[in-house]
Amino acid sequence: MPHWDEAERWLIALRNRELGGRGLRRAVEHYGGIEALFEAAAAGDSALPAACRHSLLHPPPEVLAADLEWLATEHHHLIVFTDPAYPPQLAECPGAPAALFVAGDPGILFTAQIAIVGSRNASAGGVAHARRFARELAAGGMTITSGLAAGIDAAAHDAALDAGGWTIAVLGTGADRVYPARHLELARRIVQHGALVSELPLGAPPLAGHFPARNRIISGLSLAVVVVEAGIKSGSLITARHAAEQGREVFAVPGSIDHALAKGCHQLIRDGAHLAGDSAAVLAGVADQAGHLAGQLRARLEAMDNTPPPAGGRAAAGGRHDDPEYRRLWAALGPDPAPLDELAGRSGLTVAALSSMLLILELEGRVVHLPGGLWQRAPGT
């Protein structure tokens, strides 16, 4: 067996059609790791079909080389489910992907997210609603997650970026492709201020079956899903169903009873979704989930930094951990409000890291998040 490193083994395995994404995850868990899976294939383990073993041990060299070239490019990442960098809110979902290809900042996947989805053929009013919710939720510190589709998705991504926030696009193609092609410039902006995410192998085309599957990732990454304009057979209702099954909150924006694209939202409300009257209702509705996410973030940040929290709890410097990064953040904060980019410049920390740390400190009552995306120390701290 060739001496592939871990990344190479994952790239090879993720293209194994016999295993598929869910089968690969089960196989890695069964054998105790990706290296053990390849060792089993090399040993001729009969539990692995012959075609599967052959595919693992004899990958097309030109395909592997192209995948490695993509991965070696700046801002390109592969995050596997065994990695502490795998987003915790997605990890807890049944059927979570074995791995995620990410173009952009993978730390953004750790932030508190609200999904905004809806019709590709949205009305002018629907687009305006999507933009307003995205803008206000981004100003409230939420990352906006959607699917890069035409209509509501694109409006939500664009408005979040215009508001100076972050946004994540979950793709129905490989992470190296943009669909629809007219969203190429939008995708470039997302890479700079968020992330493009896909579970599909690089180069995967926009097949119809890819999009319903990617919807479970949109909802799984998010604390809640807001549906803006959806017909009765809309794919957005699939996202809403995944959200409900994953324990996420579902919000629907009502519309005219005569508007066909309001019928799906009205059906969701009849089935128990929250009526999304404004962004404040959405933020209030995810408070409990945000607390749960904060706990997951603590565990993941500790695992990634390999720095256990001090026995006494909060650090004297004001952060939760007595470590250099929290001390730098606390020193960067002051009595006067400051935006994230300014805090990043003062502290030397990435925006994604700051977002996760500030969420934890806000839930602990140590910092205050103000309108306009501004942060400051809480009074008396």
Secondary structure as UniProt FT lines:
FT   HELIX           6..14
FT   TURN            17..19
FT   HELIX           20..31
FT   HELIX           34..42
FT   TURN            43..44
FT   TURN            46..47
FT   HELIX           50..57
FT   HELIX           61..71
FT   TURN            74..75
FT   STRAND          76..80
FT   TURN            81..82
FT   TURN            84..85
FT   HELIX           88..91
FT   TURN            94..95
FT   STRAND          99..104
FT   HELIX           106..110
FT   STRAND          113..118
FT   TURN            120..121
FT   HELIX           124..139
FT   TURN            140..141
FT   STRAND          143..146
FT   TURN            150..151
FT   HELIX           152..162
FT   TURN            163..164
FT   STRAND          167..170
FT   TURN            175..176
FT   HELIX           181..183
FT   HELIX           184..192
FT   STRAND          194..198
FT   TURN            202..203
FT   TURN            208..209
FT   HELIX           210..221
FT   STRAND          224..228
FT   TURN            232..233
FT   HELIX           235..245
FT   TURN            246..247
FT   STRAND          249..253
FT   TURN            257..258
FT   HELIX           260..262
FT   HELIX           263..270
FT   TURN            271..272
FT   STRAND          274..275
FT   HELIX           279..285
FT   HELIX           287..305
FT   TURN            311..312
FT   TURN            316..317
FT   HELIX           324..332
FT   STRAND          338..339
FT   HELIX           340..347
FT   HELIX           351..363
FT   TURN            364..365
FT   STRAND          367..370
FT   TURN            371..373
FT   STRAND          374..377
FT   TURN            379..380
//
